[in-house]
Amino acid sequence: MSLRTQCACSCMLQPYSASSSSITLSMRATPTHQRRARPPPPSCLATRHLRRRRAPAGINRVPNLGSAVSTKKAGMSKDTFINLDVSHHRAVAVVRLLRIEKGKAFVDLLNEKANDSGDKEIGYVQRTLGFSTRYLEDRDIRLVTVIVAGTVRWKRYLDYLIMSLCSEEKVFREMEPLLLQILRIGFFEILKLDVPAYAAVDENVRLAKVALRPGAGNMVNAILRKLVLLKETDSLPLPKIEGDDRAQARALSIIYSHPVWMVRRWIRFHGKDEALRLMNWNNSDPHFSLRVNTSKGYTRADLVKRLESLQVHYEESIMDEFVRIREGMQQVLKAGLLKDGICAVQDESAGLVVSVVDPQPGETIVDCCAAPGGKTLFMASRLSGEGKIWALDINKGRLRILMDAAKLHGLDDMITDIHADLRLYAKETTVKYDKVLLDAPCSGLGVLSKRADLRWNRQFENLEELMCLQDELLDSASMLVKPGGILIYSTCSIDPEENEERITAFVQRHPEFALQSVCGYVPREFITDEGFYSSNPTKHSMDGAFAARLVRSTH
């Protein structure tokens, strides 16, 4: 298997792809250049359940801005048609969901490109739907992120209900992609966001009519109104948790929107109660951690002062360089704290892996699967200007991002990049290092709260392939360790077969290595009975991660 299989966790989240390729929809009507009439009023029964209330501004519909709408800010031509009848953030969200499904975008919970990403999203809307929307403000971008991330997380749950409310299963199975995404957004808004029912119905019906055709809007109208009635009478057609283990796992996978194989595996390894807690954690809005850049002389107190000036609520971490924030990331990005190299987004679980490495001034360290470089930068900052880190990765583009970040953080003199396949490099080089970190490609089962789409991109078959790759990489990494040196193996997985069992198998193959307890390197609450480092999302309120220290004999 290629080393291009990437670790889903990484201490820095990847922004969505900026690919400009358009998505061809199976059926797309020629856009109208006139405002469409409102859909006919609902029936008396539906009207009683959809009594109009005042919705929050910006949620229920796009205000009428008149014909004099500037297109310059979004980089559009004078001839670009801007449809003011369609909810702009919903149009952007539905196109983003299409792109994610096609593998051309990530969910992007950070929106690190801020307003620049808004320009790109409007361009995607124009190429995909045939019309454009008004410019996205910061609040709109946040709404898009919430809708997209939530819709992706709850996809299995939403699809089950959509199929249940269709006249027959064939209607759902043959539904065109754009129509399905519009229905998913409507269902998510009604069931999980508590958007006023009339607003969710009205706006998604209008989007379907403009982006597809009137008949599609009528279908969305009928299905969403039926959903509203079922919700208000507490009679959603969800499966019952009964029967044998397989049947219960299938029901739980729908109710909590996770793959069946994942549910069964967690129940097997962690028990049913812990499996439910894990799924609830993965479906909740994640918090993010910021690591202050001490290499530029900043302290956590400096970072806290900046956060307070931005009125961003924070919590101090168990690690001196970190703070946690649940809301306010947009203010942090807009203020330039990341762009100026004051701090970086990095989960504490990844920071604790660096604590297991324990970089000391003067040491030589190689990070074997380094990109995009969060752990590399943190290790370099702990060398206090003495020592050297080699960042090795098979992906040249991601290495370039790593070195750009190193320059931003003032650490480029401490880090040398190596573009290579670890398995080939280990055979060809004679260089040995004091410490070798293998942050191995893994399933990423510990970071599903931040990677909303990852649960759907992993198959059970992937695990067997990944474990074979992890064994190969461990064997190769061990060849780079000096006699008496340290090998650190880490993942962002909570799966024992990717973690403890890989170390057990490695030691059996390599008796020259002995397991060393991480006691003294991380707080006791993260140390397992076997001496490994392990963070648990539901227990420690951070990403799941694992690390082991192995010492090479001097003989």
N, C-alpha and C positions, 0 to 999 in steps of 0.2 A: 504493500500500500504506500502511496506517495506521502511524503512529509508535508504535502500541501494540506492534508487534513489538519485543521487548525484547532487549537484549544479554544473552546467557546468562551471561556471565562476571561480572560485577560483583564489585567487590572485597569486598562483603559478601554472603555466601550468604543466600538467603531461607529462612525456616523454612517447614515445610509448612503448607498452608492449614488454617485452623481452622473450615472450613465444617462445619455440623452436619447437613447433609443426609445421609440414610441411603442405602445402596446396596441396591437391590432385586435379589435373587438369583433366578435362574430357577427353582430348586428348593430349598426350604428346609423341612426337616422340623420339626414342632413339637418344641421342646426337651424332653427328659426331665428330671424333677426327682428322678431317682434315679440312683445310680451304675450305670454299665453294667458288665457282666462283662468281664473281660479277653478279648481275642481268643484263639481256640484256638491251641495250641502249634504251631510250625512243623514242617514235615516233617523227617525225620531228616537229609536232605541239607542243608536250610537251617540246621538247628540246628548242624551242624558248622561252618558258615561264620559263624554269628551267636552264637558262644559268649559267654555273658553275662560281661561284665567290669564292674568298678565304674566308673561314669561320674562326671565332675565334678558336684558338687552344683549343682542348679539347671538342669542341662542335660537330664538324662534324663527327669525327671518332676517334677510338683508334689508336694511333701510333703503328707501327710495332716494338715491343720491342725485337723481336728475340726469340729464343727458350729458352734461359737461363733466365727464369723469376723465381725469388725467391717466394716460397709459404710460407716461414716461418713466415713472418710478419703478414699474415692473419690467421695463425694457421691452415694451410692446411696440409694434408698428401702429401708425395712425389708423390703418384699416382693421385692426383687431376688434372683434366684437366682444364687448363685455356684457355678459348677461347678469342683470341686477335682480332678476326674479329668483335666481337659484342661490341657496345658502352657500356662500363661498367656502367656508371651512369644511362643509360636508362634501363639496365637489373635490376639494383637494384631498380629503381623507379617503374618498372612494377610489381616486386614482392611485394614491399611495398604496392602498390595500391591493389593488390590481398588480402593482409593480412588485410588492412583496410576494404575492402568490406566484409571480413569474420568476422570482429569484433575482430581481433587478434592484432591490432596495432592502434596507434593514428597517426595523421599527424605529430606531433612533430616539431613545428616551431623553437624551441630553439636548438635542437641537443645537450642537456646538456652533453651527454656522449662522445661527440666529436669522437676521433678516435676509441675508444672502440666500438662505435655503428657501425663503418665501418666494423669491424671484424664480428659482428653479422649479418649485412646485407649480406655480402658475403656468409656466411653460409646458410642463407635463400635462396639465389640465387641458390647455389649448390643443396640444397635439393629439390627445386621447379622445376628448369629448367634442372637439370642434368649436368650442367657444372658450372664452376666458372669464375670470372672475375679478372682482376688485382686489386691490392690494391687501396682503395679509399683514396685520399688525401683530405685535408680540402676543396679545391675548388670543388672537386667532390661531397662531402657531401652537400655543399651549393646548388649545381645544383640539386641534388636529392630532397632536401627540396623544392626548388622553383617549380620544375616540379610536385611533388606530391601534394603540397598545392594548386597550381593553377589548376591542373587537377581535384581535388576533388571539389574545389569551383565552377568551371565551368561545372560540370558534366551534368546537365540538358541541358544546351546550347550545349555542345559537342555531347551528345547523340541524340539530335534532328537533328543536322546536319548529324551525321553519318547515322542515319536511313533514312534521306532524300536522301542520296547519295547511299544507298544500292539499289540493283535492285528491291527488294520488302521488305515490312515490316517484313515478316517472317524471312528473312535472318538476320536482326538485332535482332529480338526476340530470335532466336535460336543460336546466336553467342556464341561461347565458351568464358569463362571469360578472359583467357589470351589474345586472339585475340582482344577482345573489349578494354582491357586496353592498348594494343599497339596502337590501333587506337586513343584512347582518348589522349594519349601522343602526337602522331603525329599531331592531330588536334590542341591541345593546343599550341604546339611549333609553328605551322604555323600561327595561328590566334591571339595568345595572347603574345607569347614570341618573335615573329619576328625572329625566327631562319631561316637562309637561306633555301629556299624551297628545294633545291637539297639535303641539309644535312638532313633535317627532313625526307624526303622521303627515301633517300638511307639507312640511319641508322635504321629506323623503319622497312623497308622491310627486311633488313638483320637480325634484331632481330627476326622477325616473322618466317623467313625461318629456322633459327638455333634452336629457342625454340619450334617451332611447326613442320612445313613441308614446302616444296617449294610452294605448292598451297596457303597456308596462306599468304606467302610473296607476291605472285602475286596479291592476293586480296587487301592487304594493299597498294601495288603499284598503283593499278587502282583507289582505292578510294581516296588516298592522292593526286594523280595527278589531279583528277577531282576537288578536293577541291582547289588546287592551281589555276587552271584556273578560277574557280568561284570567288575566292578572288581577283584575278588580274583584273577581269572584273566587280568587285563590284556587283555581282549578287548572293550572298549567299541566299539560300531559307529560310529566316527567316519569322516568322508570322508577320502580320500587326496588329497594335494596333487599333482595331476597334470593333464595335458591342456593346453589352451590357456590364455591369460591369464584369460579369463572363468571357466573352470572352476576354476583355481587360486584366483582371488579368492573364488569361492563357498565353496570348502573352507575357506579362511583365515577367512572371515567367520563360519563356524560354529565353528571351533576356537577363535577368539579373541573370538567374540561381538560383532561389529560389523556394521553395515549393509554390504551388498555395495558400494554406490556409494561409501561412504567408503573401503573397502579399496582399491578400484580407483583412486580419486583420489589416495590417499597413495602408492601404488606409482608412479603416473604422475609425481607432483611430487617425491617424496622417495626413491624406490627401494624395493625389497622389504625390505631389511634395516632401514631406518629405519622403514618402515611396521610391521614386527613389533615394533620397540622402542616405537613409539608405542602400539600396542595393549596391550602388556604394561604400560606405564606407566598407561594408562587403567584397566586391570583391577586395579591394585595399590591398597592402602589409602593414601589421600592423607595428606600432612602439612599442617599449617596454620601460618600465620605470624601473629604478633601485632605490631601497631604500637603503640608506647607513645605516649600522649597528651602531647606536649611542651607543648601550649598550657596545660595545667594545672600545668606545672612539673615533671612526672615525666621521668626519664631512663631509658635502657635499663638502667642499673645498678639503678634502683629496681624495674623490672619483673623483672629477673633475681633480685633478692633475694626478691621475692614468690613467684616460681616455685620457688626453692630451698626456701622455707619450706613450700610445698605438695608438695615432693618430685616436681616435674614436670621431667623431663629436657628440656633445651633445647639448641639450637645457635645461636650468634650468626650474624647475617646479614652480607652485604656492605654492607647499608644500616644506618646508625647507629641508626635508630629501630625496627628489626625484630629479632625472634627467631623461630626455628622450633621447633615442637613436633610430634612424631609421635604421642605418646600423652599423655593427661592433660588433654584439653580439658574433660572433665566436672568435674575439680577446679577448673579455671580459672573455669568458669561458676558452680559452686557457691560459690566464694569471692567472687563478685561483682566480679571484675576488670573485666568488660565493663559491668555494670550501674552501677558506680561511676565509669565514665568514665576508668579508669586506662589502658585500652588498647582496641584494636579489632581484630577479625579482618580481616586484609587481606593478600592475597598480595603477595609482593615484586615480582612482575611488574607489578602495578598501581601499586605504589610507584615503580617505575622510570619509568612513564609520567608521573607527577608530576615526576620529575627532568627529563624531557624538556621539560615545560612550564616548569620553573625559575621558580616564582613569586617575585617580589621585592617587598619592602615598598613600599607606595605604589601598586602596580599595580591596574588594574581588569581583572578576569578574568570571563568568562562560561563556565560549564560547560553545554554545550548539551543533553546527554542525561544529566542529573546523577544522578537517582535510581538506587539508594538512597543514594548520597552518599559512598562511601568516598574517592574521589579529591577530591571537593569539600572534605571535612573536612581531608584531608592538605594540600591546597593552602592552605587558610585558616590552618592551623597554621604554615605556612612564611612567612606574611606578617608575622609578629611584631607583630601588632596594628595594622599600618598597611596600608591598602588595602581592597579590597572584592571580594567574589565574588558573582556572580549565578548561582543554580542554577535552570536552566530545564528543565522536563520536562512532557510531555503528561499524565502520570498524577498526578492530584491526591493520591491516597492515598499513593503512594510519596514524593511531595514532603513530605507531612506527616511520614512516617517520617524523612526526611532532616532536617527542621527539629527534630524531637524529639532526634535524635542530635546535632545542632549545639548544642542547649541543654545536653545531657548533657556534651558536651566543652567547654563554655564558649566556643563559637564563634558563637553565634547573632547577636551584634552585627556579625560580619564577613560574614555570609551573608544575602542576600535571595533569596527564592524567586520564581520566575516560572512560573505555570501557563499554558502555551501550547504550540501546535504551532510548532516552530522555523521551519517553512516560511512560516507566516503572520506570525509575529513579526518575522522578518527583513525582510519586505516593508513592515511597518507602522511599525517603529521607526526613529528617526534616530540612536539612540545607537550609538557605536562604542567598542570596547574595546581595551585594550593587547594582551591575549591572549585567544584563543578556543579552548577545548578541545572537540572533537567526539569523544566516546567512543561511536562509532557502534553501533547495533544490528547484530549479526553472528551468524554461525553458532555461535559459542562452541566451535569445534573445538579450542581450546587449553585448555579447562577441563573436559574430559570425565572426568578422574579425580575431580573434586569433584562434578560433576553427573552422577550415575550414570544418570539417566533421559534425559538430553539426547540421547544418541546415537539413541534410538528416536523422539524428537520432531522430528528433523530429516530432511527429504527433500531429494533432489538438486534438485528444483524450487524449494525455498526459496532456494537460493543465487542464482539469477537474480533473484528478487524482491528479495532483500536487497541485491544489488549496485546495482540501480536505485534503491532507497531510499538507499543510502549516497551515491550520486552526487547525488541531490536534496538531501540534508542537507549535503553538502560545499559545494554551490553556495550554499545558504542561509547556512551558517556563515561563508562567506567575505565575505558582505555586512556582517558585524558587526565586521570587523577594521579598525582604524585604519590609515592610511597609515604604513608602517614597522612595523606591528604583526605579531604572530605568530599563525599558525593551526596548531593541533596536531590531527592526525587519529590516532585510536587504535582498536584492536579487541582482542578476546581470541580471535582466530582465528589459525591457522597457515596459512591458505589464501592463496596468492599473489594469486588473483583478487580477494579481498576487501581485500588490503593493497597491495602494490606496484603492481598494475595499476590500482587506483582512483586512486592518486596520479599515475601517469603520465597517465591520462585527464584528471584534474582540471587538471594544469598545461597540457595542450594546450588545454583550454577557457578557462583563465584565465592568460594570459601575464603578468599583473600580479603573479603569485606565483612565487617561486623556491624550490626545495628548499634547505634548510639542513641540513648534517650534524649529527647528534646527538653528534658527537665533543666531549668535554669535559663532557657532561651525564650520560652513563652510562659504566660501565666498558667498556673496549675489546672485551671478549669478547661484548658484546651489540650491537655495531655491524656492520651489513652492509657489503658493498663499495660499495653505493649511498649509504650514510650514514643508513640507517634504523635504528631500534631494533627488535630482535627477540629475544624470549626463546624458547628451545626446551625443552620439558619433559624430553626425554631427555638433553639436553646440560647444562642448567642446574638440573635438579631443581626446577623451579617451573612454574607455569602458562605456557602459550604466549600471547604478546602481541606487539603490533606498534604502532609509533608513528612518525610523520613530522613534522618541523618545516618549515613553509613561511612565508617572509617576504614581506609585501606591499610592493611598491615605494612610494616616497614621492611618485611623480608621479601 
